[in-house]
């Protein structure tokens, strides 16, 4: 691959989105069989030279002022095999609609895609890294039915075996047990659920919260221990009986 070039329209889009503080959206990726003419500036491209098919965007990662978009192309649905010699990444322009944002010349290392009924099938994953500038937010229209690679599958399984989540016990929006329940029933990723659960535990009664001596510097902070509560109730009952008994002794009965 000779490199990915952001088109003139793509560079103009960066400026436009920065000024308007709008979301940067990659709409789709595509491949073709065309070849650039000698000395032609690829930044002037408006579309692929010879469009062949769309690819399925599987991921889009932003870092600094760059983004890497990965998409897949396979033999599924292909009647006649062909060589991929060009690729394009498209983006949404708020004024013009979809534009060719970046063009990749693959003529120096073309990739052959076999027909679906051939004995040999082909699955190709292409990653295009492009400049996006300091945009506010970046999105991509990804295909949820795309094929998962073994590398990605192994990574996801590894994350389930050794989950990495925020165990600080602080989650925005969870300030009571009721908040925790509301977030719990709505559903979220396994990692967010673990973080929510850790935050919710602070509002669940457990042994460490009980006060056995009945003394607490902050009234209302902890619930009372059942054993101490029973002792206190017995003392109150005894005190009440003593008061009643003394009161009866003080009553003077007058006969007429």
C-alpha positions in Angstrom: 0.0 0.0 0.0 1.4 3.4 -1.0 -0.2 5.2 1.9 -3.6 6.8 2.8 -4.2 10.3 1.6 -6.8 12.6 3.0 -8.6 14.3 0.1 -9.1 18.1 -0.3 -12.7 17.7 0.7 -11.6 15.7 3.7 -9.3 18.5 4.9 -12.0 21.0 4.4 -14.4 18.8 6.4 -12.0 18.9 9.4 -12.0 22.7 9.5 -15.8 22.8 9.1 -16.4 20.3 11.9 -13.9 22.0 14.2 -15.6 25.4 13.7 -19.1 24.0 14.3 -18.0 21.5 17.0 -20.0 18.7 15.4 -19.4 15.0 15.5 -17.1 13.5 12.9 -18.8 10.4 11.3 -17.2 7.8 9.1 -20.1 6.5 7.0 -18.6 3.6 5.1 -15.5 2.1 3.5 -15.1 0.6 0.0 -12.6 -1.0 -2.3 -12.1 -0.9 -6.0 -10.0 -2.1 -9.0 -8.9 1.2 -10.4 -5.4 2.6 -10.7 -4.2 6.2 -10.5 -2.8 7.8 -13.6 0.9 8.8 -13.4 1.5 12.0 -11.5 -2.1 12.3 -10.5 -2.7 13.9 -7.1 -4.8 11.5 -5.0 -6.0 14.3 -2.7 -8.1 15.5 -5.6 -10.1 12.3 -5.7 -13.9 12.5 -5.4 -14.6 8.8 -5.5 -12.9 5.5 -6.2 -11.7 5.1 -9.8 -13.4 1.7 -10.2 -15.8 0.9 -7.3 -16.2 -2.8 -6.6 -17.8 -3.3 -3.2 -18.3 -1.9 0.3 -16.5 -3.2 3.3 -17.8 -3.7 6.8 -16.3 -1.3 9.3 -15.5 -3.2 12.5 -13.6 -0.7 14.6 -12.6 3.0 14.7 -10.0 4.1 17.2 -9.1 7.7 17.8 -5.8 8.9 19.3 -4.3 12.4 19.4 -5.4 13.9 16.1 -5.5 10.6 14.1 -8.0 7.8 13.7 -7.6 4.2 12.5 -10.6 2.7 10.8 -10.6 -1.1 10.2 -13.0 -2.8 7.7 -13.5 -6.2 6.3 -13.9 -7.6 2.8 -14.7 -11.2 2.0 -15.6 -13.6 -0.8 -19.2 -13.8 0.4 -21.5 -12.8 -2.4 -18.7 -12.4 -5.0 -19.4 -14.1 -8.3 -16.1 -13.3 -10.0 -12.8 -12.8 -8.3 -10.9 -9.6 -8.6 -7.8 -7.7 -7.4 -8.3 -4.9 -4.9 -6.0 -2.0 -6.0 -7.7 0.9 -4.2 -9.6 1.6 -1.0 -11.6 4.6 0.2 -13.0 5.9 3.5 -16.1 8.1 3.4 -17.4 10.6 5.9 -20.5 12.7 6.4 -20.3 16.4 5.4 -23.0 18.5 7.0 -23.5 20.5 3.8 -22.6 18.1 1.0 -23.6 14.7 2.4 -21.2 11.8 2.0 -17.8 12.5 0.7 -14.6 10.5 -0.1 -12.6 11.5 3.0 -9.4 9.4 2.3 -8.0 7.4 -0.5 -5.5 4.5 -0.4 -3.6 3.4 -3.4 -3.0 -0.4 -3.1 -1.7 -1.0 -6.7 1.8 -1.8 -5.4 0.4 -4.6 -3.3 -3.0 -5.6 -4.7 -5.1 -8.2 -2.8 -7.1 -10.9 -4.7 -10.6 -11.7 -3.6 -11.8 -15.1 -4.7 -15.3 -15.8 -5.9 -17.6 -17.3 -3.3 -17.9 -20.7 -5.0 -14.1 -21.1 -5.5 -12.3 -23.8 -3.5 -10.2 -21.0 -1.9 -12.1 -18.2 -0.1 -10.6 -14.9 0.9 -11.1 -12.7 4.0 -9.3 -9.4 4.1 -9.1 -6.9 6.9 -7.8 -3.4 6.0 -6.9 -0.6 8.4 -6.7 2.9 7.2 -5.0 5.5 9.5 -5.9 9.1 8.7 -5.7 12.6 10.2 -9.0 13.8 11.7 -7.7 16.9 13.7 -8.9 17.9 17.2 -12.6 17.1 16.6 -15.0 17.0 19.5 -16.3 13.5 18.9 -15.6 10.7 16.4 -18.1 8.0 15.3 -18.2 5.3 12.6 -21.1 3.3 11.1 -20.0 -0.2 12.1 -21.6 -3.4 10.9 -22.6 -5.5 14.0 -22.7 -8.7 11.8 -19.1 -8.4 10.7 -16.8 -11.4 11.2 -14.8 -11.5 14.4 -11.2 -12.4 14.0 -9.4 -14.9 16.2 -7.2 -12.1 17.7 -10.2 -10.0 18.7 -12.0 -13.1 20.0 -9.0 -14.1 22.2 -8.8 -10.5 23.5 -12.5 -10.5 24.5 -12.2 -13.9 26.2 -9.1 -12.7 28.1 -11.0 -9.7 29.3 -13.8 -11.9 30.7 -11.3 -14.1 32.5 -9.5 -11.2 34.0 -12.0 -8.3 33.9 -10.5 -4.8 34.2 -13.0 -2.4 35.7 -13.1 0.6 38.0 -13.2 -0.7 41.5 -13.0 2.6 43.3 -16.5 2.3 44.5 -17.4 5.6 43.0 -19.9 5.7 40.1 -21.6 8.9 38.9 -25.3 8.7 39.6 -25.2 6.1 42.3 -25.7 7.8 45.7 -28.2 5.4 47.2 -29.3 1.8 47.0 -32.3 2.9 44.9 -29.9 4.5 42.3 -28.0 1.2 42.2 -31.1 -0.8 41.5 -32.2 1.5 38.8 -28.9 1.2 36.9 -28.8 -2.5 37.6 -32.1 -3.3 35.9 -31.4 -1.1 32.9 -28.5 -3.3 31.9 -25.0 -2.4 30.7 -21.6 -4.0 29.9 -20.2 -6.6 32.3 -17.4 -4.2 33.3 -19.9 -1.4 34.1 -22.1 -3.8 36.1 -19.1 -4.7 38.2 -18.3 -1.1 38.9 -21.9 -0.4 39.7 -22.1 -3.4 42.0 -19.0 -2.2 43.9 -20.5 1.3 44.3 -23.9 -0.2 45.4 -22.4 -2.3 48.1 -21.8 0.9 50.2 -25.6 1.2 50.6 -26.2 -2.5 51.5 -26.4 -3.4 55.3 -23.5 -5.7 56.3 -21.9 -6.8 59.6 -19.4 -4.0 59.6 -22.2 -1.4 59.8 -23.7 -2.7 63.0 -23.1 -0.8 66.3 -22.7 -3.2 69.2 -22.2 -0.7 72.0 -25.0 1.6 71.1 -22.7 4.6 70.7 -22.0 6.5 67.5 -20.5 10.0 67.2 -22.8 10.7 64.2 -26.4 9.8 65.1 -28.3 8.1 62.3 -25.1 7.1 60.5 -25.4 3.4 61.4 -28.3 1.1 62.2 -28.7 -0.3 65.7 -27.5 -3.9 66.5 -30.4 -6.2 67.3 -28.8 -7.5 70.6 -28.2 -4.0 71.9 -31.7 -3.0 70.8 -33.2 -5.8 72.9 -31.1 -4.8 76.0 -32.3 -1.2 75.6 -35.9 -2.3 75.3 -35.7 -4.3 78.4 -34.2 -1.4 80.3 -37.0 0.9 79.1 -39.6 -1.7 80.2 -38.0 -2.1 83.6 -37.8 1.7 84.1 -41.4 2.1 83.1 -42.5 -0.6 85.7 -40.5 1.1 88.4 -42.1 4.4 87.7 -45.6 2.9 87.8 -44.9 1.1 91.0 -43.6 4.3 92.7 -46.6 6.2 91.5 -49.1 3.7 92.9 -47.4 3.9 96.4 -47.8 7.7 96.3 -51.6 7.5 95.7 -53.6 8.4 98.9 -57.0 6.7 99.2 -59.6 8.8 101.0 -62.7 7.3 102.4 -65.9 9.3 102.9 
